[in-house]
């Protein structure tokens, strides 16, 4: 009887270890995907700023997740991406946005679904975007 209990425990321990390992890998992969997007944004020329005031934090939380939002300011389009978990806003001009798209396409990461592409964006005209300095000044 003792041998049966020992044998069944021997089978359970590796199974538990395997489940724990697979769970850890899945968690790590989602964290890496998010940080990859942020790295690509910065490498492409996007600037990042924290949401420092209550109106900025509120607006940041209302932006769509994993999508670009186009903001038209002083006749120029800017592409913003909300990093809600870290309470930050990434902002880039047309060139940074094009750089980002090319980088993502080259690495075939578009299929991962980290960003929803806006094929024909229409900017929202604003002078000041919820207290952030004009994007050109970033």
DSSP file (Angstrom, degrees, kcal/mol; ACC not computed):
  #  RESIDUE AA STRUCTURE BP1 BP2  ACC     N-H-->O    O-->H-N    N-H-->O    O-->H-N    TCO  KAPPA ALPHA  PHI   PSI    X-CA   Y-CA   Z-CA
    1    1 A X     >        0   0    0      0, 0.0     4,-1.8     0, 0.0     5,-0.2   0.000 360.0 360.0 360.0 -42.2    0.0    0.0    0.0
    2    2 A X  H  >  +     0   0    0      1,-0.2     4,-2.4     2,-0.2     5,-0.2   0.877 360.0  55.4 -63.0 -37.1    2.8    2.4    0.8
    3    3 A X  H  > S+     0   0    0      1,-0.2     4,-2.5     2,-0.2    -1,-0.2   0.880 105.5  51.9 -64.3 -37.6    4.4    1.7   -2.5
    4    4 A X  H  > S+     0   0    0      2,-0.2     4,-2.4     1,-0.2    -1,-0.2   0.922 110.6  47.7 -65.2 -43.1    1.3    2.7   -4.4
    5    5 A X  H  X S+     0   0    0     -4,-1.8     4,-2.1     2,-0.2    -2,-0.2   0.905 112.9  49.0 -63.2 -41.8    1.0    6.0   -2.5
    6    6 A X  H  X S+     0   0    0     -4,-2.4     4,-2.0     1,-0.2    -2,-0.2   0.914 111.9  48.7 -64.9 -42.2    4.7    6.7   -3.2
    7    7 A X  H  X S+     0   0    0     -4,-2.5     4,-1.5     1,-0.2    -2,-0.2   0.896 110.8  49.7 -64.8 -40.6    4.3    5.9   -6.9
    8    8 A X  H  X S+     0   0    0     -4,-2.4     4,-1.5     1,-0.2    -1,-0.2   0.879 110.9  50.1 -68.7 -35.4    1.2    8.1   -7.2
    9    9 A X  H  X S+     0   0    0     -4,-2.1     4,-2.3     1,-0.2    -1,-0.2   0.869 105.3  57.7 -67.0 -36.1    3.0   11.0   -5.5
   10   10 A X  H  X S+     0   0    0     -4,-2.0     4,-0.9     1,-0.2    -1,-0.2   0.873 109.5  45.0 -62.2 -36.6    5.9   10.5   -7.9
   11   11 A X  H  X S+     0   0    0     -4,-1.5     4,-1.1     1,-0.2    -1,-0.2   0.813 112.1  51.9 -75.3 -30.9    3.6   11.0  -10.8
   12   12 A X  H  X S+     0   0    0     -4,-1.5     4,-2.6     2,-0.2     5,-0.2   0.896 100.9  59.8 -74.7 -41.8    1.8   14.1   -9.3
   13   13 A X  H  X S+     0   0    0     -4,-2.3     4,-2.4     1,-0.2     5,-0.2   0.922 107.4  44.3 -58.1 -49.4    4.9   16.1   -8.5
   14   14 A X  H  X S+     0   0    0     -4,-0.9     4,-2.6     1,-0.2    -1,-0.2   0.882 112.4  53.9 -63.6 -34.8    6.1   16.3  -12.1
   15   15 A X  H  X S+     0   0    0     -4,-1.1     4,-2.3     2,-0.2    -2,-0.2   0.923 110.0  46.4 -64.4 -42.8    2.6   17.1  -13.3
   16   16 A X  H  X S+     0   0    0     -4,-2.6     4,-2.5     2,-0.2    -2,-0.2   0.913 112.4  50.8 -64.8 -42.3    2.3   20.0  -10.8
   17   17 A X  H  X S+     0   0    0     -4,-2.4     4,-2.4    -5,-0.2    -2,-0.2   0.908 110.5  49.7 -61.8 -41.5    5.8   21.3  -11.8
   18   18 A X  H  X S+     0   0    0     -4,-2.6     4,-2.6     2,-0.2    -2,-0.2   0.918 110.6  49.0 -64.2 -43.8    4.8   21.1  -15.5
   19   19 A X  H  X S+     0   0    0     -4,-2.3     4,-2.3     1,-0.2    -2,-0.2   0.923 112.4  48.4 -61.6 -44.7    1.5   23.1  -14.9
   20   20 A X  H  X S+     0   0    0     -4,-2.5     4,-2.2     2,-0.2    -2,-0.2   0.909 112.3  49.0 -61.7 -43.2    3.4   25.7  -12.9
   21   21 A X  H  X S+     0   0    0     -4,-2.4     4,-2.2     2,-0.2    -2,-0.2   0.924 111.4  48.3 -64.0 -45.6    6.1   26.0  -15.6
   22   22 A X  H  X S+     0   0    0     -4,-2.6     4,-2.1     1,-0.2    -2,-0.2   0.901 111.7  50.3 -63.3 -41.5    3.5   26.4  -18.4
   23   23 A X  H  X S+     0   0    0     -4,-2.3     4,-2.1     1,-0.2    -1,-0.2   0.913 110.2  50.1 -62.3 -42.7    1.6   29.0  -16.4
   24   24 A X  H  X S+     0   0    0     -4,-2.2     4,-2.5     1,-0.2    -2,-0.2   0.896 109.8  51.2 -63.5 -40.3    4.7   31.0  -15.8
   25   25 A X  H  X S+     0   0    0     -4,-2.2     4,-2.5     2,-0.2    -1,-0.2   0.907 108.8  50.4 -63.9 -41.7    5.6   30.9  -19.5
   26   26 A X  H  X S+     0   0    0     -4,-2.1     4,-1.7     2,-0.2    -1,-0.2   0.906 112.3  47.1 -64.0 -41.2    2.2   32.1  -20.6
   27   27 A X  H  X S+     0   0    0     -4,-2.1     4,-1.8     1,-0.2    -2,-0.2   0.925 112.6  49.4 -65.8 -44.1    2.4   35.0  -18.1
   28   28 A X  H  X S+     0   0    0     -4,-2.5     4,-2.3     1,-0.2    -2,-0.2   0.898 107.7  54.7 -62.0 -41.8    6.0   35.9  -19.3
   29   29 A X  H  X S+     0   0    0     -4,-2.5     4,-2.3     1,-0.2    -1,-0.2   0.903 107.4  48.7 -62.5 -42.4    5.0   35.8  -22.9
   30   30 A X  H  X S+     0   0    0     -4,-1.7     4,-1.8     1,-0.2    -1,-0.2   0.888 112.0  49.8 -67.5 -36.4    2.1   38.4  -22.5
   31   31 A X  H  X S+     0   0    0     -4,-1.8     4,-2.1     1,-0.2    -1,-0.2   0.889 110.9  49.5 -65.9 -38.6    4.4   40.7  -20.5
   32   32 A X  H  X S+     0   0    0     -4,-2.3     4,-2.4     2,-0.2    -2,-0.2   0.901 107.6  54.3 -66.8 -41.2    7.1   40.5  -23.2
   33   33 A X  H  X S+     0   0    0     -4,-2.3     4,-1.8     1,-0.2    -1,-0.2   0.915 110.1  47.0 -59.8 -43.3    4.5   41.2  -26.0
   34   34 A X  H  X S+     0   0    0     -4,-1.8     4,-1.8     1,-0.2    -1,-0.2   0.924 113.4  46.8 -65.6 -44.5    3.5   44.4  -24.2
   35   35 A X  H  X S+     0   0    0     -4,-2.1     4,-2.4     1,-0.2    -1,-0.2   0.829 107.7  58.3 -69.3 -29.3    7.0   45.6  -23.6
   36   36 A X  H  X S+     0   0    0     -4,-2.4     4,-2.8     2,-0.2    -1,-0.2   0.921 105.2  49.8 -62.9 -43.4    7.9   44.8  -27.2
   37   37 A X  H  X S+     0   0    0     -4,-1.8     4,-2.4     1,-0.2    -2,-0.2   0.939 111.9  47.7 -59.8 -47.2    5.2   47.2  -28.5
   38   38 A X  H  X S+     0   0    0     -4,-1.8     4,-2.1     1,-0.2    -1,-0.2   0.887 111.9  50.1 -63.5 -39.0    6.5   49.9  -26.2
   39   39 A X  H  X S+     0   0    0     -4,-2.4     4,-2.8     2,-0.2     5,-0.2   0.925 110.7  49.3 -63.9 -44.6   10.1   49.3  -27.3
   40   40 A X  H  X S+     0   0    0     -4,-2.8     4,-1.7     1,-0.2    -2,-0.2   0.882 109.2  53.0 -63.2 -38.1    9.0   49.5  -31.0
   41   41 A X  H  <>S+     0   0    0     -4,-2.4     5,-2.6    -5,-0.2     4,-0.5   0.953 112.9  42.7 -61.6 -49.0    7.1   52.7  -30.4
   42   42 A X  H ><5S+     0   0    0     -4,-2.1     3,-1.3     1,-0.2    -2,-0.2   0.917 113.7  51.3 -64.6 -44.2   10.2   54.4  -28.8
   43   43 A X  H 3<5S+     0   0    0     -4,-2.8    -1,-0.2     1,-0.3    -2,-0.2   0.799 107.1  55.7 -62.7 -28.0   12.6   53.0  -31.4
   44   44 A X  T 3<5S-     0   0    0     -4,-1.7    -1,-0.3    -5,-0.2    55,-0.2   0.567 129.9 -92.4 -82.9  -8.8   10.3   54.4  -34.1
   45   45 A X  T < 5S+     0   0    0     -3,-1.3    48,-0.2    -4,-0.5    -3,-0.2   0.487  75.4 144.7 112.6   5.0   10.4   57.9  -32.7
   46   46 A X      < -     0   0    0     -5,-2.6    -1,-0.3    -6,-0.2     2,-0.3  -0.502  39.1-141.8 -73.5 145.1    7.4   58.0  -30.3
   47   47 A X  E     -A   91   0A   0     44,-3.1    44,-2.8    -2,-0.2     2,-0.4  -0.791  10.8-145.0-103.8 151.7    7.8   60.0  -27.2
   48   48 A X  E     +A   90   0A   0     -2,-0.3     2,-0.3    42,-0.2    42,-0.2  -0.959  19.0 174.1-122.8 136.5    6.4   58.9  -23.9
   49   49 A X  E     -A   89   0A   0     40,-2.3    40,-3.0    -2,-0.4     2,-0.1  -0.988  29.6-116.8-136.6 145.8    4.9   61.0  -21.1
   50   50 A X  E     -A   88   0A   0     -2,-0.3     2,-1.1    38,-0.2    38,-0.2  -0.473  28.3-114.0 -77.0 153.6    3.1   60.1  -17.9
   51   51 A X        +     0   0    0     36,-2.5    -1,-0.1     1,-0.2     6,-0.0  -0.797  46.3 170.4 -83.7 103.0   -0.5   61.1  -17.3
   52   52 A X        +     0   0    0     -2,-1.1     2,-0.3     4,-0.0    -1,-0.2   0.705  49.6  55.1 -95.7 -22.7    0.3   63.5  -14.4
   53   53 A X  S  > S-     0   0    0     -3,-0.1     4,-2.6     1,-0.1     5,-0.2  -0.746  86.4-111.7-112.0 159.3   -3.0   65.3  -13.8
   54   54 A X  H  > S+     0   0    0     -2,-0.3     4,-2.5     1,-0.2     5,-0.2   0.901 118.2  50.5 -56.1 -43.2   -6.5   63.9  -13.0
   55   55 A X  H  > S+     0   0    0      1,-0.2     4,-2.3     2,-0.2    -1,-0.2   0.891 111.6  49.0 -63.5 -35.5   -7.9   65.0  -16.4
   56   56 A X  H  > S+     0   0    0      2,-0.2     4,-2.8     1,-0.2    -2,-0.2   0.928 112.2  47.5 -66.5 -44.4   -4.9   63.4  -18.2
   57   57 A X  H  X S+     0   0    0     -4,-2.6     4,-2.2     2,-0.2    -2,-0.2   0.907 112.7  49.6 -63.2 -41.0   -5.4   60.1  -16.3
   58   58 A X  H  X S+     0   0    0     -4,-2.5     4,-1.0    -5,-0.2    -1,-0.2   0.927 113.7  45.1 -64.2 -44.7   -9.1   60.1  -17.0
   59   59 A X  H  X S+     0   0    0     -4,-2.3     4,-0.9     1,-0.2     3,-0.4   0.904 110.6  54.3 -66.1 -41.3   -8.6   60.8  -20.7
   60   60 A X  H >< S+     0   0    0     -4,-2.8     3,-0.9     1,-0.2    -1,-0.2   0.916 107.8  50.0 -58.1 -44.1   -5.8   58.1  -20.9
   61   61 A X  H 3< S+     0   0    0     -4,-2.2    -1,-0.2     1,-0.2    -2,-0.2   0.744 107.5  55.2 -68.6 -22.4   -8.2   55.5  -19.4
   62   62 A X  H 3< S+     0   0    0     -4,-1.0    -1,-0.2    -3,-0.4    -2,-0.2   0.619  86.9  98.6 -86.1 -12.1  -10.9   56.4  -22.0
   63   63 A X  S << S-     0   0    0     -3,-0.9     2,-0.1    -4,-0.9    21,-0.1  -0.418  88.4 -95.1 -72.7 150.4   -8.6   55.8  -25.0
   64   64 A X    >   -     0   0    0     -2,-0.1     3,-0.7     1,-0.1    18,-0.5  -0.381  40.7-117.5 -66.3 143.5   -8.9   52.5  -26.8
   65   65 A X  B 3  S+b   82   0A   0      1,-0.2     3,-0.1    16,-0.1    18,-0.1  -0.622  90.4   6.9 -84.3 140.6   -6.5   49.8  -25.6
   66   66 A X  T 3  S+     0   0    0     16,-0.5    50,-2.1    -2,-0.3     2,-0.3   0.816 110.6 101.1  60.8  34.8   -3.9   48.5  -28.2
   67   67 A X  B <  S-f  116   0B   0     -3,-0.7    15,-0.5    48,-0.2     2,-0.3  -0.984  71.3-118.8-142.5 152.3   -5.0   51.0  -30.8
   68   68 A X  E     -C   81   0A   0     48,-0.8     2,-0.4    -2,-0.3    13,-0.2  -0.707  21.4-157.0 -86.1 145.2   -3.7   54.2  -32.2
   69   69 A X  E     -C   80   0A   0     11,-2.5    11,-3.0    -2,-0.3     2,-0.5  -0.991  13.1-138.2-118.5 132.5   -5.8   57.3  -31.8
   70   70 A X  E     -C   79   0A   0     -2,-0.4    54,-0.8    52,-0.2     2,-0.5  -0.793  18.6-172.1 -95.0 129.5   -5.1   60.1  -34.3
   71   71 A X  E     -Cd  78 124A   0      7,-3.0     7,-2.4    -2,-0.5     2,-0.6  -0.986  12.9-149.1-121.4 126.9   -5.1   63.7  -32.9
   72   72 A X  E     +Cd  77 125A   0     52,-2.1    54,-3.0    -2,-0.5     2,-0.4  -0.862  23.6 172.9 -98.9 118.3   -5.0   66.6  -35.2
   73   73 A X  E >   -Cd  76 126A   0      3,-3.0     3,-1.5    -2,-0.6    54,-0.2  -0.988  66.1 -13.3-132.5 123.3   -3.2   69.6  -33.6
   74   74 A X  T 3  S-     0   0    0     52,-0.7    -1,-0.1    -2,-0.4     3,-0.1   0.870 129.0 -53.3  54.6  40.5   -2.2   72.8  -35.3
   75   75 A X  T 3  S+     0   0    0      1,-0.2     2,-0.4    -3,-0.0    -1,-0.3   0.534 118.6 107.1  77.8   6.5   -2.9   71.2  -38.7
   76   76 A X  E <   -C   73   0A   0     -3,-1.5    -3,-3.0    17,-0.0     2,-0.3  -0.949  66.2-127.4-122.5 138.0   -0.6   68.2  -38.0
   77   77 A X  E     -C   72   0A   0     -2,-0.4    17,-0.5    -5,-0.2     2,-0.4  -0.652  24.3-174.0 -83.5 137.2   -1.6   64.6  -37.3
   78   78 A X  E     -C   71   0A   0     -7,-2.4    -7,-3.0    -2,-0.3     2,-0.6  -0.973  16.4-140.7-127.3 145.8   -0.2   62.9  -34.2
   79   79 A X  E     -CE  70  92A   0     13,-3.3    13,-2.2    -2,-0.4     2,-0.4  -0.928  19.4-168.9-111.0 120.7   -0.7   59.3  -33.3
   80   80 A X  E     -CE  69  91A   0    -11,-3.0   -11,-2.5    -2,-0.6     2,-0.4  -0.860   7.2-168.7-113.0 146.2   -1.2   58.5  -29.6
   81   81 A X  E     -CE  68  90A   0      9,-2.3     9,-2.6    -2,-0.4     2,-0.5  -0.995  18.9-134.6-134.9 124.8   -1.2   55.1  -27.9
   82   82 A X  E     -bE  65  89A   0    -15,-0.5     2,-0.8   -18,-0.5   -16,-0.5  -0.677  11.7-166.9 -87.2 126.6   -2.4   54.6  -24.4
   83   83 A X  E  >> + E   0  88A   0      5,-2.9     5,-2.0    -2,-0.5     4,-0.6  -0.760  18.7 174.6-104.7  80.0   -0.3   52.5  -22.0
   84   84 A X  T >45 +     0   0    0     -2,-0.8     3,-1.1     1,-0.2    -1,-0.2   0.887  69.5  54.6 -60.9 -45.5   -3.0   52.2  -19.4
   85   85 A X  T 345S+     0   0    0      1,-0.3    -1,-0.2    -3,-0.2    -2,-0.0   0.855 118.1  36.6 -60.1 -32.2   -1.3   49.8  -16.9
   86   86 A X  T 345S-     0   0    0     -3,-0.5    -1,-0.3     2,-0.1    -2,-0.2   0.368 108.0-124.0-101.6   4.2    1.7   52.1  -16.7
   87   87 A X  T <<5 +     0   0    0     -3,-1.1   -36,-2.5    -4,-0.6     2,-0.3   0.892  66.1 129.9  58.9  44.4   -0.3   55.4  -16.9
   88   88 A X  E   < -AE  50  83A   0     -5,-2.0    -5,-2.9   -38,-0.2     2,-0.5  -0.925  49.2-144.8-131.5 154.5    1.6   56.7  -19.9
   89   89 A X  E     -AE  49  82A   0    -40,-3.0   -40,-2.3    -2,-0.3     2,-0.4  -0.980   9.7-154.9-119.3 128.1    0.8   58.2  -23.3
   90   90 A X  E     -AE  48  81A   0     -9,-2.6    -9,-2.3    -2,-0.5     2,-0.4  -0.862  16.5-174.6 -98.9 134.9    3.0   57.5  -26.3
   91   91 A X  E     +AE  47  80A   0    -44,-2.8   -44,-3.1    -2,-0.4     2,-0.3  -0.997   7.5 168.3-136.1 133.5    2.9   60.1  -29.0
   92   92 A X  E     - E   0  79A   0    -13,-2.2   -13,-3.3    -2,-0.4   -46,-0.1  -0.979  26.9-125.3-141.5 155.5    4.4   60.2  -32.5
   93   93 A X     >  -     0   0    0     -2,-0.3     4,-2.4   -48,-0.2     5,-0.2  -0.166  50.4 -80.1 -85.0-173.4    4.2   62.2  -35.7
   94   94 A X  H  > S+     0   0    0    -17,-0.5     4,-2.4     1,-0.2     5,-0.2   0.891 130.6  50.7 -57.9 -42.4    3.5   60.9  -39.1
   95   95 A X  H  > S+     0   0    0      2,-0.2     4,-2.7     1,-0.2    -1,-0.2   0.917 110.1  48.7 -64.4 -43.8    7.1   59.7  -39.6
   96   96 A X  H  > S+     0   0    0      1,-0.2     4,-2.4     2,-0.2    -1,-0.2   0.900 111.5  50.7 -62.3 -40.2    7.2   57.9  -36.3
   97   97 A X  H  X S+     0   0    0     -4,-2.4     4,-2.5     2,-0.2    -2,-0.2   0.920 111.4  47.1 -64.0 -44.1    3.9   56.2  -37.1
   98   98 A X  H  X S+     0   0    0     -4,-2.4     4,-2.4     2,-0.2    -2,-0.2   0.908 111.6  51.7 -64.2 -41.5    5.2   55.1  -40.5
   99   99 A X  H  X S+     0   0    0     -4,-2.7     4,-2.4   -55,-0.2    -2,-0.2   0.916 110.2  49.6 -58.7 -43.6    8.5   53.8  -38.9
  100  100 A X  H  X S+     0   0    0     -4,-2.4     4,-2.7     2,-0.2     5,-0.3   0.935 110.1  49.3 -62.7 -47.2    6.5   51.9  -36.4
  101  101 A X  H  X S+     0   0    0     -4,-2.5     4,-2.5     1,-0.2     5,-0.2   0.918 112.7  47.6 -60.2 -43.8    4.3   50.2  -39.1
  102  102 A X  H  X S+     0   0    0     -4,-2.4     4,-2.5     2,-0.2    -1,-0.2   0.907 112.2  50.0 -63.8 -41.9    7.3   49.3  -41.2
  103  103 A X  H  X S+     0   0    0     -4,-2.4     4,-1.5    -5,-0.2    -2,-0.2   0.931 113.4  45.0 -62.6 -46.6    9.1   47.8  -38.1
  104  104 A X  H  <>S+     0   0    0     -4,-2.7     5,-1.8     1,-0.2     6,-0.6   0.907 113.7  49.3 -65.7 -42.1    6.1   45.8  -37.1
  105  105 A X  H ><5S+     0   0    0     -4,-2.5     3,-1.3    -5,-0.3    -1,-0.2   0.919 108.5  53.5 -64.8 -42.0    5.5   44.5  -40.6
  106  106 A X  H 3<5S+     0   0    0     -4,-2.5    -1,-0.2     1,-0.3    -2,-0.2   0.842 112.7  43.7 -61.7 -33.8    9.1   43.5  -41.0
  107  107 A X  T 3<5S-     0   0    0     -4,-1.5    -1,-0.3    -5,-0.2    -2,-0.2   0.390 106.0-128.3 -94.9   3.8    9.0   41.5  -37.9
  108  108 A X  T < 5 +     0   0    0     -3,-1.3     3,-0.4    -4,-0.4    -3,-0.2   0.773  68.6 130.9  57.1  29.7    5.6   40.0  -38.7
  109  109 A X    > X +     0   0    0     -5,-1.8     3,-1.5     1,-0.2     5,-0.6   0.535  44.6  87.0 -89.5  -5.8    4.3   40.9  -35.3
  110  110 A X  G > 5S+     0   0    0     -6,-0.6     3,-1.6     1,-0.3     5,-0.2   0.872  81.9  61.7 -60.0 -34.6    1.1   42.5  -36.7
  111  111 A X  G 3 5S+     0   0    0     -3,-0.4    -1,-0.3     1,-0.3    -2,-0.1   0.687  87.3  73.3 -66.0 -17.6   -0.5   39.1  -36.6
  112  112 A X  G < 5S-     0   0    0     -3,-1.5    -1,-0.3    -4,-0.1    -2,-0.2   0.657 102.1-128.7 -72.5 -14.0   -0.1   39.0  -32.8
  113  113 A X  T < 5 +     0   0    0     -3,-1.6    -3,-0.1    -4,-0.3    -2,-0.1   0.684  64.9 135.1  79.3  18.0   -2.8   41.5  -32.4
  114  114 A X  S   <S+     0   0    0     -5,-0.6     2,-0.4     1,-0.2    -4,-0.1   0.836  75.1  25.2 -69.3 -30.4   -0.9   43.9  -30.1
  115  115 A X  S    S-     0   0    0     -5,-0.2     2,-0.6   -48,-0.0   -48,-0.2  -0.994  72.0-139.0-134.2 138.6   -2.1   46.9  -32.2
  116  116 A X  B     -f   67   0B   0    -50,-2.1   -48,-0.8    -2,-0.4     2,-0.2  -0.878  32.2-129.6 -93.6 126.1   -5.2   47.4  -34.3
  117  117 A X        -     0   0    0     -2,-0.6     2,-0.7   -50,-0.1   -50,-0.0  -0.496   7.0-145.9 -80.8 143.6   -4.2   49.3  -37.4
  118  118 A X        -     0   0    0     -2,-0.2     3,-0.5     1,-0.2    -1,-0.0  -0.933  14.6-173.4-106.3 107.9   -6.0   52.4  -38.6
  119  119 A X  S    S+     0   0    0     -2,-0.7     2,-0.4     1,-0.3    -1,-0.2   0.934  80.3  17.7 -71.7 -46.3   -5.9   52.3  -42.4
  120  120 A X  S    S-     0   0    0      2,-0.0    -1,-0.3     0, 0.0     2,-0.1  -0.696  84.9-166.3-126.1  78.1   -7.4   55.7  -43.1
  121  121 A X        -     0   0    0     -3,-0.5     2,-0.5    -2,-0.4   -52,-0.0  -0.337   9.2-155.5 -70.7 145.6   -7.2   57.8  -39.9
  122  122 A X        -     0   0    0    -52,-0.1   -52,-0.2    -2,-0.1   -50,-0.1  -0.986  20.2-133.3-118.4 121.0   -9.2   60.9  -39.5
  123  123 A X        -     0   0    0     -2,-0.5     2,-0.6   -52,-0.1   -52,-0.2  -0.349   6.2-130.5 -75.5 152.3   -7.7   63.3  -36.9
  124  124 A X  E     -d   71   0A   0    -54,-0.8   -52,-2.1    -2,-0.1     2,-0.3  -0.915  29.0-125.5-100.0 116.9   -9.6   65.1  -34.2
  125  125 A X  E     +d   72   0A   0     -2,-0.6     2,-0.3   -54,-0.2   -52,-0.2  -0.467  45.0 154.0 -69.1 125.7   -8.7   68.8  -34.3
  126  126 A X  E     -d   73   0A   0    -54,-3.0   -52,-0.7    -2,-0.3     3,-0.1  -0.972  39.8-157.4-143.5 157.7   -7.5   70.1  -30.9
  127  127 A X  S    S+     0   0    0      1,-0.4     2,-0.4    -2,-0.3    -1,-0.1   0.797  91.6  16.8 -98.1 -47.7   -5.3   72.9  -29.7
  128  128 A X  S    S-     0   0    0      6,-0.1     2,-1.0     7,-0.0    -1,-0.4  -0.992  72.7-143.3-126.2 134.6   -4.5   71.3  -26.3
  129  129 A X  B >  S-G  132   0C   0      3,-0.6     3,-1.7    -2,-0.4    -3,-0.0  -0.768  72.4 -51.6-102.9  88.8   -5.0   67.6  -25.6
  130  130 A X  T 3  S-     0   0    0     -2,-1.0    -1,-0.1     1,-0.3   -71,-0.1   0.840 111.1 -47.4  51.2  44.6   -6.1   67.4  -22.0
  131  131 A X  T 3  S+     0   0    0      1,-0.3    -1,-0.3   -76,-0.1     2,-0.2   0.338 101.6 130.6  86.9  -7.2   -3.3   69.4  -20.6
  132  132 A X  B <   -G  129   0C   0     -3,-1.7    -3,-0.6     1,-0.1    -1,-0.3  -0.542  67.6-101.7 -74.4 147.2   -0.4   67.8  -22.3
  133  133 A X        -     0   0    0     -2,-0.2     5,-0.1     1,-0.2    -1,-0.1  -0.262  58.3 -71.6 -59.9 154.8    2.0   70.2  -24.0
  134  134 A X    >   -     0   0    0      1,-0.2     3,-2.0     3,-0.1     4,-0.4  -0.268  47.4-124.8 -51.2 134.3    1.5   70.5  -27.8
  135  135 A X  G >  S+     0   0    0      1,-0.3     3,-1.5     2,-0.2    -1,-0.2   0.792 107.3  65.1 -58.0 -32.1    2.8   67.2  -29.3
  136  136 A X  G 3  S+     0   0    0      1,-0.3    -1,-0.3     2,-0.1    -2,-0.1   0.817  98.6  56.4 -59.8 -29.3    5.2   69.0  -31.6
  137  137 A X  G <         0   0    0     -3,-2.0    -1,-0.3     1,-0.2    -2,-0.2   0.559 360.0 360.0 -81.4  -8.5    7.1   70.2  -28.5
  138  138 A X    <         0   0    0     -3,-1.5    -1,-0.2    -4,-0.4    -2,-0.1   0.523 360.0 360.0 -67.2 360.0    7.6   66.7  -27.1
